[in-house]
Amino acid sequence: MPVQNDVSVRVLMKQRAGLIGYAWLVVGDPDLAEDVFQEVSVAVIRKADEIKDAEHLNGWLYEAIRLQGLKARRDKGRRAQLLS
């Protein structure tokens, strides 16, 4: 049975600091890490029917953050750098 949205939100809020910290390790930028966390949070709600239970959710979150973080780093590198 898929995980319910209220369970997903509770897990996200309980583990927020750890998830953002992990995203920071992946992307190397605290602001970008917060963006990655927000993107993954939205994805959890959208894909709730694919997540089996709370245990599966934990693994899914870390894998999603890793993949989204790598994508964010790649996209950040492609943007033009502005001079002050």
N, C-alpha and C positions, 0 to 999 in steps of 0.2 A: 504494500500500500504506500503510495507516495507521501512524502513528508508534507505536513500542513504548513501554510504560510506563517501562522503564528509561531510555530516551532522554529521555522527558519529565522524569523526576525529575532526571537529570543536568543538563538545560538549566535547570530551575527552581533547582537549587542553585548552578549556575555564575553565573546571572544574578540571584540573590536580591536582592542589595543594589540593583542598578539597578531591578529591578521594584518593590521596596518604595519606593524613591525616587520613581519615577513615580507610584505610588499616593499617596504623600504629597503630591505636587503636585496631584493630582486632589482629594483629600479635605481637605487642610490640617491633618491631625492624625496624628502618628506612630503612635499606638496603633490608630487606625482603619485606617491604611495597612497595618499588619501583619495586621489582620483581613481586609482585602480580599485581600491576598496569599494568606492561608490558604484563603479561599473559592475563589479562582481556581485554586490548586493542587489542591484536591479536584475542581474542575470539569474540569481537564486529564485527570485519571485517569478520571473518568466518561465523558468525551467523546473518549477517545483514538481511537476508530474514525472520528471526523469530521475528524481532523487528518491531513493527507496526509504531511508530512515535517517535518524540523527547521526548514526555512525558513518553512513555513506556520505552524509552532508559534510562532515568534517574533512574527509579526504577530498571530496569534490571542491570544497572552498580553497584548500591549499593548491590544488592543481589548477583551478581557475585563476587564482591570483598569480601563480607562476606564469601561465600562458598570457594573461592580460598584461602582466608586468613586462614580459619580454616584448610584446607588441607595442606597449607604450614607450619603452626605451627605443625601439626601432623607429617609431613614428617621431619621437623627439629628436632623434639624430637627423631626420630628413628635413625638419623645419629649418628655415633660414635663421641664422643668429643675427639679432638686431644689435647695433652699436648704440651706446649711450650718447 
